[in-house]
């Protein structure tokens, strides 16, 4: 296990290094004027000259890359002399539009996106796995067909349509919930949950439909295995056979896609946060696109890549705990 973990950590380090090289190429080498892209739409000629000097674009490419890479892992200074700006670890860039390091912006918005992602993930796992397992146990029956038709119908609805319909039906028409506005969990857990319930539901309905179909197929394959027949022949209770033996071995493909989905959502759900007005990382990314704020776009890209790689590492480690057939 320790050797496997060491190999996976080395692999993760290699992937992150490759991602840093790719993002450096896209954001620093491909644009005609990287300083203008970093400075944003509201940049004056004087400000542009300062940005060029601060970014060190007059230095060799390899030196620029080492400075860029060192800033991510150790921090860096933009410019020199009294006007230098320090960007601490992890330095994902400096936003000249906001006048602060990008990590400060991300750290301020990250709790919103994490709250949205974790709550939606818990909800879609309950709905998706519940529908998928129920459908698999009633294969070919009316309940199976009904659940799968509902899953296909729900998955075909864009998240922005579902979000708008939830706001119209639950907030404006029925008045059952307030219009979503983020509250700190530590201030009032009830308000925190009630204001995020609609965004959770909008995301959960989309993902639960896909998880229902995947878990149904996995459960049907798992329940046809010889060890399931052996467990039934031993007289084990049906619930034990289904959950302990069937569901555990059928969870491997679910974990794989869950790592990708959760990792992506932790870095922000752009459409959902924009529609519900949540000040998360996704909304910051959307605003950065509108402002042509290259450092913010770069910072969100690096954050998303880190979350996806980290989530997949955790999924690989969980395989052995979920499926007893897997050994490292």
Rosetta blueprint (number, residue, H / E / L):
1 X L
2 X H
3 X H
4 X H
5 X H
6 X H
7 X H
8 X H
9 X H
10 X H
11 X H
12 X H
13 X H
14 X H
15 X H
16 X H
17 X H
18 X H
19 X H
20 X H
21 X H
22 X H
23 X H
24 X H
25 X H
26 X H
27 X H
28 X H
29 X H
30 X L
31 X L
32 X L
33 X L
34 X H
35 X H
36 X H
37 X H
38 X H
39 X H
40 X L
41 X L
42 X L
43 X L
44 X L
45 X H
46 X H
47 X H
48 X H
49 X H
50 X H
51 X H
52 X H
53 X H
54 X H
55 X H
56 X L
57 X L
58 X L
59 X L
60 X L
61 X H
62 X H
63 X H
64 X H
65 X H
66 X H
67 X H
68 X H
69 X H
70 X H
71 X H
72 X H
73 X H
74 X H
75 X L
76 X E
77 X E
78 X E
79 X L
80 X L
81 X H
82 X H
83 X H
84 X L
85 X E
86 X E
87 X E
88 X L
89 X L
90 X L
91 X L
92 X L
93 X L
94 X E
95 X E
96 X L
97 X L
98 X L
99 X L
100 X E
101 X E
102 X H
103 X H
104 X H
105 X H
106 X H
107 X H
108 X H
109 X H
110 X H
111 X H
112 X H
113 X H
114 X H
115 X H
116 X H
117 X H
118 X H
119 X H
120 X H
121 X H
122 X H
123 X H
124 X H
125 X H
126 X H
127 X H
128 X H
129 X H
130 X H
131 X H
132 X H
133 X H
134 X H
135 X H
136 X H
137 X H
138 X L
139 X L
140 X L
141 X L
142 X H
143 X H
144 X H
145 X H
146 X H
147 X H
148 X H
149 X H
150 X H
151 X H
152 X H
153 X H
154 X H
155 X H
156 X L
157 X L
158 X L
159 X H
160 X H
161 X H
162 X H
163 X H
164 X H
165 X H
166 X H
167 X H
168 X H
169 X H
170 X H
171 X H
172 X H
173 X H
174 X L
175 X L
176 X L
177 X L
178 X L
179 X L
180 X L
181 X L
182 X L
183 X L
184 X L
185 X L
186 X L
187 X L
188 X L
189 X H
190 X H
191 X H
192 X H
193 X H
194 X H
195 X H
196 X H
197 X H
198 X H
199 X H
200 X H
201 X H
202 X H
203 X H
204 X H
205 X H
206 X H
207 X H
208 X H
209 X H
210 X H
211 X H
212 X H
213 X H
214 X H
215 X H
216 X H
217 X H
218 X H
219 X H
220 X H
221 X H
222 X H
223 X H
224 X L
225 X L
226 X H
227 X H
228 X H
229 X H
230 X H
231 X H
232 X H
233 X H
234 X L
235 X L
236 X L
237 X L
238 X H
239 X H
240 X H
241 X H
242 X H
243 X H
244 X H
245 X H
246 X H
247 X H
248 X H
249 X H
250 X H
251 X L
252 X H
253 X H
254 X H
255 X H
256 X H
257 X H
258 X H
259 X H
260 X H
261 X H
262 X H
263 X H
264 X H
265 X H
266 X H
267 X L
268 X L
269 X L
270 X H
271 X H
272 X H
273 X H
274 X H
275 X H
276 X H
277 X L
278 X L
279 X L
280 X L
281 X H
282 X H
283 X H
284 X H
285 X H
286 X H
287 X H
288 X H
289 X H
290 X H
291 X H
292 X L
293 X L
294 X H
295 X H
296 X H
297 X H
298 X H
299 X H
300 X H
301 X H
302 X H
303 X H
304 X H
305 X H
306 X H
307 X H
308 X H
309 X H
310 X H
311 X H
312 X H
313 X H
314 X H
315 X H
316 X H
317 X H
318 X H
319 X H
320 X H
321 X H
322 X H
323 X L
324 X L
325 X L
326 X L
327 X L
328 X L
